[in-house]
């Protein structure tokens, strides 16, 4: 639902990898963003209207994405797709980060552009980190990225985990991913991807950047 720039790009990407796609927008002019040879259905109507969804063959759908410009419309459409038509692969774009967390707790996967954009801008403003890669608001677990302080070099993954209480998920080394063992030694240039309780993320980042407790 939604044939703006995101919706059009998503429809084209899905079509390009072999999926059948139906795209809904209440403004017929929005479909001009699609190429003339777009093979999918283009349906004019309100994306949370059951009859409109039926015209889009939602009963045969494997997934539904609500990516219009309105939070309310996206959430209503996502709930109709999930609760009325029984789809499990449902995602909604939600600009309000607070709403996004609430609907995640209700079982509706959300994408929050404001939060994502803020994180990406911080990444450019502070190249050395710390950075959140992912937050799961339900489990309250975060994946963070840290370019560790040099005083951690020569110490092991076990040292990091013992002192921070976090788990090193993987290491970026020489532009490649490395799945570490407990005795893997941290090297100059390593970037750690660390799983941590969300409420502890700042403290863990501080320890790794400032190397508190490192010998």
LINMOPE-V707805 format. One record per run of one state. SS is the DSSP state (2 for helix, 1 for strand, 0 for the rest). FROM is the first residue (numbers start at 1). TO is the last residue. Records with the same first field share a line. If there is no record, write none. Layout:
SS: FROM-TO, FROM-TO
This chain:
0: 1-4, 17-21, 26-27, 34-40, 45-49, 56-57, 61-63, 67-70, 85-89, 94-96, 106-108, 112-112, 126-130, 137-140, 147-149, 153-155, 165-166, 174-175, 179-184, 186-190, 211-215
2: 5-16, 28-33, 50-55, 58-60, 71-84, 97-105, 113-125, 150-152, 157-164, 198-210
1: 22-25, 41-44, 64-66, 90-93, 109-111, 131-136, 141-146, 156-156, 167-173, 176-178, 185-185, 191-197
